[in-house]
Amino acid sequence: MDFYTQLFLYLSILYISLYLLFLVFRTKPSAPNLPPGKKGWPIIGESLAFVGAAKSGCPEKFINDRTAKYSPEVFRTSLLGEDMAVFCGASGNKFLFSGQNKYITTWWPTSMKKVAIFPETMEKFNKDDPKKMRSFLPEFLKPEALQCYIPIMDSMTKDHLESDWSPYKEVKVFPLTKNYTFALACRLFMNIKDPKIVSKFADPFARIAPGLTSVPINIPGTPFNKAVEGGKVIRQELLNIIRQRKQEISEGKDANARDLLSRLLTEADDDGSVYYEMDVSNKIIGLLIASHDTTSTTITVIVNYLASLPHIYEKVYEEQMEIAKSKAPGELLNWDDIQKMKYSWNVACESMRLTPPAQGSFREAITDFTFAGYTIPKGWKTFWTVYTTHKNPKYFPDPENFDPSRFEGNGPAPFTYVPFGGGPRMCPGKEYARLEVLIFMHNLVTKFKIEKVIPNEKIIYNPSPVPANGLLIRLQPRN
């Protein structure tokens, strides 16, 4: 074989090898197996359908239609301008609840941040802020601390019912409970007792909740615009209170305060900048949103069922009267009394199963991962929702029937009853909410017999469940 023949052979082999390598690397990797579903319209996605189902009084329809059409485990949609995977069933809840900081992390929709957070701190607002807040809250919400709040809660509940309910034959429960829970939150979180200051917060705060999950169109008159404007007022009022409280602390006037605001100001690192004050304000607003709207809704929902189901009301009344008879005149409730309210809490839990105060929560994927055979890409948002389990006959037989006995013994199977979330991300305020709900139930049933004025009053979701007419009930005072 002469030189030119060898050269030709070598060049041919090199050419073929390079060509094969080119073909290999030119071939695009196979597309990931994304969850089934559709994104809907450009930009707004399926947000209108999601909100529309809630407004119609049947938020689970959005979920049920898609789990039936696409997958009972996970499906794809687009909400709030984001690609989103909706996780379904107990297995989906378990995966997300246990995947925090491994597959997913906390995520706030931009619309929520624009409402609740100072624009100047938007860049600094990061995923560690909620984590820091959650590490601080358990100290404030631990049982030893909560026991100190019971007499305050009991006293404020008695005063509220006496002043805002007793003078009337009929009352609208929802607006009254919103005022009550907000005043209680202001007292316990910020030690604010002046009704005038509370009302300065309450009025703009009422505009926030409907705009948090609305279509983020900032045009005057839209729910989102009203929420943004309400948020501005609240942030400025909070800044004023924070600065006044800092001065009181520096002068030694607030040395024994137990409220959360004082704790934040005394135990956090104050760099003396306005950004520090704004950061504290962001945390307080987030806590107020999480606690106030859901607890007022929960109390309203419970009152609705008590007024609709006389046999349930009577059992709650019997349990609460046993506690009331054991108290001396004027003696307030204590921790041991709360532990005796087992049936009442089962009633509250069943109420939250059938009409959950919140729909679910968002997260963000921090890496590509696989669930149920489908790939969730990094950067996608995830959503878990109560509506894939709470009324699912697989987990709750005869799901539309009101049955508090479901919560006796070990209660529902893990990850099926999730009004407070679950796993490491379970709501740290669960025990606080339990106290607030049970103390209100005790005072209500021992003071009044109740009856619905509009028997079939419609419930709409905005985003929490709200009676269309405020839940109008007729009161019959007990002797």
VEXDREN-2710 file (C-alpha; in Angstrom, 1 decimal):
% VEXDREN-2710
k/r/px/py/pz
1/MET/0.0/0.0/0.0
2/ASP/1.7/3.2/-1.2
3/PHE/1.8/6.5/0.8
4/TYR/-1.2/8.1/-0.9
5/THR/-3.4/5.1/-0.4
6/GLN/-2.6/5.0/3.3
7/LEU/-3.2/8.8/3.6
8/PHE/-6.5/8.4/1.8
9/LEU/-7.5/5.6/4.1
10/TYR/-6.5/7.5/7.3
11/LEU/-8.4/10.7/6.1
12/SER/-11.5/8.6/5.3
13/ILE/-11.5/7.0/8.7
14/LEU/-11.0/10.5/10.4
15/TYR/-13.7/12.0/8.3
16/ILE/-16.2/9.2/9.1
17/SER/-15.3/9.4/12.8
18/LEU/-15.8/13.2/12.9
19/TYR/-19.0/12.9/11.0
20/LEU/-20.4/10.3/13.4
21/LEU/-19.4/12.5/16.3
22/PHE/-21.1/15.4/14.7
23/LEU/-24.3/13.4/14.3
24/VAL/-24.1/12.3/17.9
25/PHE/-23.7/15.7/19.4
26/ARG/-26.0/17.4/16.9
27/THR/-28.9/15.2/18.0
28/LYS/-31.0/17.1/20.5
29/PRO/-31.7/15.5/23.8
30/SER/-35.2/14.1/24.2
31/ALA/-37.7/16.5/25.6
32/PRO/-38.5/16.0/29.3
33/ASN/-41.7/14.1/30.1
34/LEU/-43.6/17.0/31.5
35/PRO/-46.9/16.6/33.4
36/PRO/-50.0/16.5/31.2
37/GLY/-52.1/19.6/31.0
38/LYS/-52.3/22.9/29.2
39/LYS/-51.0/26.5/29.8
40/GLY/-54.2/28.3/28.7
41/TRP/-54.0/31.8/27.4
42/PRO/-50.7/33.8/26.9
43/ILE/-49.6/35.6/30.1
44/ILE/-52.8/35.0/32.1
45/GLY/-52.7/31.2/31.6
46/GLU/-55.6/29.5/33.3
47/SER/-55.8/32.1/36.1
48/LEU/-59.3/33.2/35.1
49/ALA/-60.7/29.7/35.2
50/PHE/-59.0/29.2/38.6
51/VAL/-60.5/32.4/40.0
52/GLY/-63.8/31.8/38.3
53/ALA/-64.3/28.4/39.9
54/ALA/-63.6/29.9/43.3
55/LYS/-66.0/32.8/42.7
56/SER/-68.8/30.4/41.7
57/GLY/-68.5/28.7/45.1
58/CYS/-66.9/25.5/43.8
59/PRO/-63.1/25.9/43.8
60/GLU/-62.5/22.2/43.7
61/LYS/-64.0/22.1/40.1
62/PHE/-60.9/23.5/38.6
63/ILE/-58.8/20.7/40.2
64/ASN/-61.3/17.9/39.7
65/ASP/-61.8/18.6/36.0
66/ARG/-58.1/18.5/35.4
67/THR/-57.3/15.4/37.5
68/ALA/-60.0/13.6/35.6
69/LYS/-58.8/14.7/32.2
70/TYR/-55.0/14.6/32.7
71/SER/-53.7/12.8/35.8
72/PRO/-54.9/12.1/39.4
73/GLU/-51.3/12.6/40.6
74/VAL/-49.9/15.7/39.0
75/PHE/-51.0/18.0/36.1
76/ARG/-49.6/21.1/34.4
77/THR/-51.2/24.5/34.3
78/SER/-50.3/28.2/34.3
79/LEU/-51.3/30.4/37.1
80/LEU/-50.3/33.9/38.0
81/GLY/-48.1/34.0/34.9
82/GLU/-46.0/31.0/35.9
83/ASP/-45.6/27.4/34.6
84/MET/-47.1/25.3/37.4
85/ALA/-47.3/21.7/38.4
86/VAL/-50.3/20.9/40.7
87/PHE/-49.6/18.0/43.0
88/CYS/-52.5/15.8/43.9
89/GLY/-53.6/13.3/46.5
90/ALA/-51.9/12.2/49.7
91/SER/-48.7/11.1/47.8
92/GLY/-48.4/14.5/46.2
93/ASN/-48.8/16.3/49.5
94/LYS/-46.3/14.0/51.2
95/PHE/-43.7/14.6/48.4
96/LEU/-44.0/18.4/48.6
97/PHE/-44.2/18.6/52.4
98/SER/-41.0/16.4/52.7
99/GLY/-39.1/18.0/49.8
100/GLN/-38.5/21.4/51.3
101/ASN/-35.0/22.7/50.4
102/LYS/-34.3/19.4/48.7
103/TYR/-36.5/19.7/45.6
104/ILE/-38.5/22.9/46.3
105/THR/-38.3/26.1/48.3
106/THR/-40.6/28.9/49.5
107/TRP/-42.1/31.0/46.7
108/TRP/-44.3/34.2/46.9
109/PRO/-46.1/35.2/43.7
110/THR/-44.9/38.6/42.5
111/SER/-48.5/39.9/43.0
112/MET/-48.4/39.0/46.7
113/LYS/-45.0/40.6/47.2
114/LYS/-46.2/43.8/45.5
115/VAL/-49.1/43.9/48.0
116/ALA/-47.3/43.0/51.2
117/ILE/-43.7/44.1/50.8
118/PHE/-41.9/47.4/50.6
119/PRO/-40.8/47.9/47.0
120/GLU/-37.4/49.1/48.3
121/THR/-36.8/45.7/49.9
122/MET/-38.0/43.6/47.0
123/GLU/-34.5/42.9/45.8
124/LYS/-33.4/42.0/49.3
125/PHE/-36.4/39.8/50.0
126/ASN/-35.1/36.3/49.6
127/LYS/-36.0/32.8/50.4
128/ASP/-34.3/32.8/53.7
129/ASP/-36.6/35.5/55.2
130/PRO/-39.6/33.1/55.7
131/LYS/-37.1/30.5/57.1
132/LYS/-35.8/33.0/59.6
133/MET/-39.3/34.0/60.6
134/ARG/-40.3/30.4/61.1
135/SER/-37.3/29.7/63.3
136/PHE/-38.4/32.7/65.5
137/LEU/-42.1/31.9/65.7
138/PRO/-42.0/28.6/67.6
139/GLU/-40.5/30.5/70.7
140/PHE/-43.4/32.9/70.5
141/LEU/-46.0/30.2/69.8
142/LYS/-44.8/27.4/72.1
143/PRO/-47.3/26.0/74.6
144/GLU/-45.8/27.9/77.6
145/ALA/-46.2/31.2/75.8
146/LEU/-49.7/30.4/74.5
147/GLN/-50.9/29.6/78.0
148/CYS/-50.3/33.2/78.9
149/TYR/-52.6/34.3/76.0
150/ILE/-55.6/32.3/77.0
151/PRO/-57.0/34.7/79.6
152/ILE/-56.5/37.6/77.1
153/MET/-58.2/35.7/74.4
154/ASP/-61.1/34.8/76.7
155/SER/-61.5/38.3/78.0
156/MET/-61.4/39.9/74.6
157/THR/-63.9/37.3/73.2
158/LYS/-66.4/38.0/76.1
159/ASP/-66.0/41.8/75.5
160/HIS/-66.5/41.4/71.8
161/LEU/-69.7/39.3/72.1
162/GLU/-71.1/41.6/74.7
163/SER/-70.5/44.8/72.8
164/ASP/-71.0/43.7/69.2
165/TRP/-73.5/40.8/69.4
166/SER/-75.6/41.1/72.5
167/PRO/-77.4/44.4/71.6
168/TYR/-78.8/42.9/68.4
169/LYS/-81.3/40.2/67.5
170/GLU/-79.5/39.5/64.2
171/VAL/-75.8/39.9/63.3
172/LYS/-73.6/39.3/60.3
173/VAL/-71.0/36.9/61.5
174/PHE/-68.2/37.3/58.9
175/PRO/-67.5/41.1/59.2
176/LEU/-67.7/40.8/63.0
177/THR/-65.3/37.9/63.3
178/LYS/-62.9/39.8/61.0
179/ASN/-62.9/42.7/63.3
180/TYR/-62.5/40.5/66.3
181/THR/-59.6/38.3/65.0
182/PHE/-57.8/41.4/63.7
183/ALA/-58.1/43.2/67.1
184/LEU/-56.8/40.1/68.8
185/ALA/-53.9/39.7/66.4
186/CYS/-53.0/43.4/67.0
187/ARG/-53.1/42.9/70.7
188/LEU/-51.0/39.7/70.9
189/PHE/-48.6/40.4/68.0
190/MET/-48.0/44.2/68.6
191/ASN/-49.6/45.0/72.0
192/ILE/-52.0/47.5/70.3
193/LYS/-55.1/48.0/72.4
194/ASP/-56.4/51.3/71.1
195/PRO/-59.5/50.6/68.9
196/LYS/-58.7/53.7/66.8
197/ILE/-55.3/52.4/65.9
198/VAL/-56.7/49.0/65.2
199/SER/-59.3/50.5/62.8
200/LYS/-56.5/52.3/60.9
201/PHE/-55.1/48.9/60.1
202/ALA/-58.4/47.0/59.7
203/ASP/-60.0/49.1/56.9
204/PRO/-57.1/48.9/54.4
205/PHE/-56.3/45.3/55.5
206/ALA/-59.8/44.2/54.4
207/ARG/-58.8/45.2/50.8
208/ILE/-55.7/43.0/50.8
209/ALA/-57.0/39.4/50.9
210/PRO/-59.2/39.6/47.8
211/GLY/-56.3/40.9/45.7
212/LEU/-53.6/38.4/46.8
213/THR/-54.5/35.8/44.2
214/SER/-56.4/38.0/41.7
215/VAL/-55.2/38.6/38.2
216/PRO/-52.3/41.1/38.7
217/ILE/-53.7/44.0/36.7
218/ASN/-52.9/47.3/38.5
219/ILE/-55.7/49.4/37.1
220/PRO/-57.9/51.6/39.5
221/GLY/-60.9/49.6/40.6
222/THR/-59.5/46.1/40.2
223/PRO/-59.1/43.8/43.3
224/PHE/-55.3/43.8/42.7
225/ASN/-55.1/47.6/42.6
226/LYS/-57.2/47.9/45.8
227/ALA/-54.9/45.4/47.5
228/VAL/-51.8/47.3/46.4
229/GLU/-53.2/50.6/47.7
230/GLY/-54.3/49.0/51.0
231/GLY/-50.8/47.5/51.4
232/LYS/-49.2/51.0/51.1
233/VAL/-51.4/52.4/53.9
234/ILE/-50.6/49.4/56.2
235/ARG/-46.9/49.6/55.6
236/GLN/-46.7/53.3/56.5
237/GLU/-48.8/52.8/59.6
238/LEU/-46.6/49.9/60.7
239/LEU/-43.4/52.0/60.1
240/ASN/-44.8/54.6/62.4
241/ILE/-45.5/52.0/65.1
242/ILE/-42.1/50.4/64.7
243/ARG/-40.3/53.7/65.1
244/GLN/-42.4/54.6/68.2
245/ARG/-41.8/51.1/69.7
246/LYS/-38.0/51.4/69.1
247/GLN/-38.0/54.6/71.0
248/GLU/-39.9/53.1/73.9
249/ILE/-37.5/50.2/74.0
250/SER/-34.5/52.5/74.0
251/GLU/-36.1/54.4/76.9
252/GLY/-36.8/51.2/78.8
253/LYS/-40.6/51.6/78.7
254/ASP/-41.1/48.3/76.9
255/ALA/-38.9/46.1/79.0
256/ASN/-41.5/43.4/79.9
257/ALA/-43.4/43.3/76.6
258/ARG/-44.2/39.8/75.4
259/ASP/-45.6/40.7/72.0
260/LEU/-43.9/39.6/68.8
261/LEU/-43.1/43.1/67.5
262/SER/-41.1/43.9/70.6
263/ARG/-39.3/40.6/70.5
264/LEU/-38.4/41.2/66.8
265/LEU/-37.0/44.6/67.6
266/THR/-35.0/43.6/70.7
267/GLU/-33.6/40.3/69.4
268/ALA/-32.9/41.0/65.8
269/ASP/-29.8/42.8/64.5
270/ASP/-30.7/46.4/64.0
271/ASP/-28.4/48.2/61.6
272/GLY/-30.1/51.5/62.1
273/SER/-31.3/51.7/58.5
274/VAL/-34.8/52.2/57.2
275/TYR/-34.4/48.9/55.4
276/TYR/-34.2/47.1/58.8
277/GLU/-37.5/48.8/59.9
278/MET/-39.1/47.8/56.5
279/ASP/-37.9/44.2/57.0
280/VAL/-39.6/44.0/60.4
281/SER/-42.8/45.5/58.8
282/ASN/-42.7/42.9/56.1
283/LYS/-42.5/40.1/58.6
284/ILE/-45.4/41.5/60.7
285/ILE/-47.6/42.0/57.6
286/GLY/-46.9/38.4/56.5
287/LEU/-47.9/37.1/59.9
288/LEU/-51.1/39.2/60.0
289/ILE/-52.1/37.9/56.5
290/ALA/-51.4/34.3/57.5
291/SER/-53.2/34.5/60.9
292/HIS/-56.1/37.0/60.6
293/ASP/-57.9/36.1/57.4
294/THR/-57.8/32.3/57.9
295/THR/-58.9/32.4/61.5
296/SER/-61.8/34.8/60.9
297/THR/-62.9/32.6/58.0
298/THR/-62.5/29.4/60.1
299/ILE/-64.7/30.8/62.9
300/THR/-67.3/31.9/60.4
301/VAL/-67.4/28.5/58.8
302/ILE/-67.8/26.8/62.2
303/VAL/-70.6/29.1/63.2
304/ASN/-72.3/28.3/59.9
305/TYR/-72.3/24.6/60.6
306/LEU/-73.3/25.0/64.2
307/ALA/-76.3/27.1/63.1
308/SER/-77.2/24.6/60.4
309/LEU/-76.8/21.4/62.4
310/PRO/-78.7/21.7/65.7
311/HIS/-77.7/18.2/66.9
312/ILE/-74.0/19.1/66.4
313/TYR/-74.6/22.4/68.2
314/GLU/-76.2/20.7/71.2
315/LYS/-73.2/18.3/71.7
316/VAL/-70.8/21.2/71.6
317/TYR/-73.0/23.1/74.0
318/GLU/-73.1/20.1/76.5
319/GLU/-69.3/19.8/76.4
320/GLN/-68.7/23.5/76.9
321/MET/-71.3/23.8/79.7
322/GLU/-69.4/21.1/81.6
323/ILE/-66.4/23.4/81.5
324/ALA/-68.4/26.5/82.3
325/LYS/-70.0/24.9/85.4
326/SER/-66.6/24.1/86.8
327/LYS/-65.5/27.7/86.7
328/ALA/-66.0/30.2/89.6
329/PRO/-67.9/33.4/88.7
330/GLY/-65.6/35.6/86.7
331/GLU/-62.9/33.0/86.3
332/LEU/-61.3/32.9/82.9
333/LEU/-60.5/29.8/80.8
334/ASN/-57.1/28.1/81.2
335/TRP/-54.9/25.6/79.4
336/ASP/-56.6/22.6/81.2
337/ASP/-60.0/23.8/80.0
338/ILE/-58.8/23.9/76.4
339/GLN/-57.7/20.3/76.6
340/LYS/-61.2/19.2/77.6
341/MET/-62.7/20.6/74.4
342/LYS/-62.1/17.4/72.3
343/TYR/-65.5/17.1/70.6
344/SER/-65.6/20.9/69.9
345/TRP/-62.2/20.6/68.2
346/ASN/-63.4/17.6/66.1
347/VAL/-66.3/19.8/65.0
348/ALA/-63.9/22.5/64.0
349/CYS/-61.7/20.1/62.1
350/GLU/-64.7/18.7/60.2
351/SER/-65.7/22.2/59.4
352/MET/-62.2/23.0/58.0
353/ARG/-62.3/19.7/56.0
354/LEU/-65.5/20.6/54.2
355/THR/-64.8/24.3/53.9
356/PRO/-61.1/24.9/54.2
357/PRO/-60.0/28.4/55.1
358/ALA/-57.1/28.3/52.6
359/GLN/-56.8/26.5/49.3
360/GLY/-53.1/25.5/49.4
361/SER/-49.7/26.9/48.9
362/PHE/-47.1/27.6/46.3
363/ARG/-43.4/26.4/46.1
364/GLU/-40.6/26.7/43.5
365/ALA/-38.5/23.9/42.1
366/ILE/-34.8/24.4/42.9
367/THR/-33.7/21.5/40.7
368/ASP/-35.1/19.2/38.1
369/PHE/-36.9/16.3/39.7
370/THR/-39.3/13.5/38.9
371/PHE/-42.7/12.7/40.4
372/ALA/-45.1/10.0/39.3
373/GLY/-43.0/9.5/36.1
374/TYR/-43.1/13.1/35.1
375/THR/-40.2/15.7/35.1
376/ILE/-40.7/19.0/37.0
377/PRO/-38.1/21.4/35.6
378/LYS/-36.0/23.7/37.7
379/GLY/-37.8/27.1/38.0
380/TRP/-41.3/25.7/37.7
381/LYS/-43.7/26.5/40.4
382/THR/-45.6/23.9/42.3
383/PHE/-49.0/24.0/44.1
384/TRP/-50.6/21.7/46.6
385/THR/-54.2/22.0/47.4
386/VAL/-56.7/20.7/50.0
387/TYR/-59.2/19.9/47.2
388/THR/-57.4/16.8/46.0
389/THR/-58.0/15.0/49.4
390/HIS/-60.5/16.7/51.7
391/LYS/-63.6/15.6/49.7
392/ASN/-62.0/12.6/48.1
393/PRO/-64.1/9.5/48.9
394/LYS/-60.9/7.4/48.8
395/TYR/-59.8/9.2/52.0
396/PHE/-63.1/10.3/53.5
397/PRO/-66.1/8.0/52.9
398/ASP/-69.3/9.9/52.2
399/PRO/-67.3/13.1/52.0
400/GLU/-70.1/15.6/51.9
401/ASN/-71.5/14.3/55.2
402/PHE/-70.6/16.3/58.3
403/ASP/-69.1/13.7/60.7
404/PRO/-66.8/14.9/63.5
405/SER/-66.1/11.3/64.5
406/ARG/-63.7/11.1/61.6
407/PHE/-61.2/12.8/63.9
408/GLU/-61.5/10.5/66.8
409/GLY/-58.7/8.2/67.7
410/ASN/-55.8/8.4/65.2
411/GLY/-58.0/10.5/62.9
412/PRO/-57.5/10.7/59.1
413/ALA/-54.7/9.0/57.3
414/PRO/-51.4/11.1/57.0
415/PHE/-51.3/13.8/54.4
416/THR/-55.1/13.7/53.7
417/TYR/-56.3/16.3/56.1
418/VAL/-54.1/19.4/55.4
419/PRO/-55.7/22.7/56.3
420/PHE/-52.5/23.6/58.1
421/GLY/-50.1/22.1/55.5
422/GLY/-47.8/19.3/56.7
423/GLY/-44.2/18.2/57.3
424/PRO/-41.5/20.7/58.2
425/ARG/-43.6/23.4/56.6
426/MET/-46.7/22.9/58.7
427/CYS/-48.2/26.2/59.8
428/PRO/-46.4/27.2/63.0
429/GLY/-49.6/29.0/64.1
430/LYS/-51.8/25.9/64.2
431/GLU/-51.9/25.8/68.0
432/TYR/-52.6/29.6/68.2
433/ALA/-55.5/29.1/65.8
434/ARG/-56.8/26.2/67.8
435/LEU/-56.9/28.3/71.0
436/GLU/-58.6/31.2/69.2
437/VAL/-61.3/29.0/67.6
438/LEU/-62.1/27.0/70.8
439/ILE/-62.3/30.0/73.0
440/PHE/-64.7/31.7/70.6
441/MET/-66.8/28.5/70.4
442/HIS/-67.0/28.2/74.2
443/ASN/-68.2/31.8/74.6
444/LEU/-70.6/31.7/71.7
445/VAL/-72.5/28.6/72.6
446/THR/-72.7/29.3/76.3
447/LYS/-74.1/32.8/75.6
448/PHE/-76.4/32.3/72.6
449/LYS/-78.6/29.9/70.7
450/ILE/-78.2/30.6/67.0
451/GLU/-80.2/30.2/63.9
452/LYS/-79.4/31.0/60.2
453/VAL/-81.7/33.7/58.7
454/ILE/-80.8/32.6/55.2
455/PRO/-80.7/28.8/55.3
456/ASN/-79.1/28.2/51.9
457/GLU/-76.7/31.2/51.9
458/LYS/-74.1/30.7/49.2
459/ILE/-70.4/30.5/49.9
460/ILE/-68.0/32.2/47.5
461/TYR/-64.2/32.0/47.6
462/ASN/-62.3/35.3/47.5
463/PRO/-59.8/33.4/47.9
464/SER/-61.0/32.3/51.3
465/PRO/-64.6/31.1/51.7
466/VAL/-67.0/34.0/52.4
467/PRO/-70.8/33.8/52.9
468/ALA/-72.4/35.9/50.2
469/ASN/-74.5/37.8/52.8
470/GLY/-71.9/37.8/55.6
471/LEU/-73.7/34.8/57.4
472/LEU/-76.7/36.5/58.9
473/ILE/-77.8/34.7/62.1
474/ARG/-80.5/35.2/64.6
475/LEU/-79.5/35.3/68.3
476/GLN/-81.4/34.0/71.3
477/PRO/-79.5/34.9/74.5
478/ARG/-79.2/32.3/77.2
479/ASN/-80.2/33.0/80.8
END
